[in-house]
Amino acid sequence: MIYLVMEGSFEIFLLTESAAKRRQKIQTAVKEFIRRVAPAKYHELLIPDFELGCKVGCYFQYSLYSSN
């Protein structure tokens, strides 16, 4: 399953106009999710200031729900 998901998302890393549009759409969704779920005091730390694909992604969304 993981392989299927990763292979399906590979095309967003191509250097094409359509891939850039998809990356932007994903980036917008991620930023909106963080703003909706995380406390405002953490937004500056959690919201990436780089384009999707520039750094290794971290799947931290569940930690946003943690009280620690």
N, C-alpha and C positions, 0 to 999 in steps of 0.2 A: 504494500500500500504506500509506504513512504517513497519507494522508488517511483511509483506512478505519479505521485504528487510532485516530486522534485523534477521529474522529466517534463511534466506538464507545464511547470513554471519556467523552464529553461529559456523559452523564447523571449521572455521579458528582458533578458540580459543582452539581446542582440542590439547592435547599433543601427537600428532602423527607426524611422519616424513612428511607425505603429507601436513598436516596443517602447519607445519613449513615452507615448501617450498612455500605454498600459501601466508603466512604472509610475507615472504621475498620478494616475487614478488610484493605484494601490497606496502610494505615499499619502495621498489625501485621506483615504480611509483609515490608515494607521494613525495619523495625527488626530483625526476626529475621535477614534476609539480611545486614545490616550487621554484626550481632553475630557471625554465623557466619564471615564472610569477612574483615572488617577486623581488624587487631590491636587488642586491648583498649584500648591507650593512645589510640586515635583515636575510640572510640565516642562520647564526649561531644561531639566536634567534628562527627562525621558524622551522628549520629542527630538528625533534625529535632525542634525543640521547638515546632513549630507544626502546625496541622492541614493536611492535604493540600488544596491549592488556594489556600492563603493567599499563597503566593509562587510565583514561576516555578520549575518543576521543572528539575532538572539531572540529566542522565543520566551519572553518574560511576561506575557500577558497575565498568566495566573498569579504572578507575584503582585500584580496591581490590586488584587482582591485581598491580599494578606494584611493583617493588622500590624505586623512587625514593622 
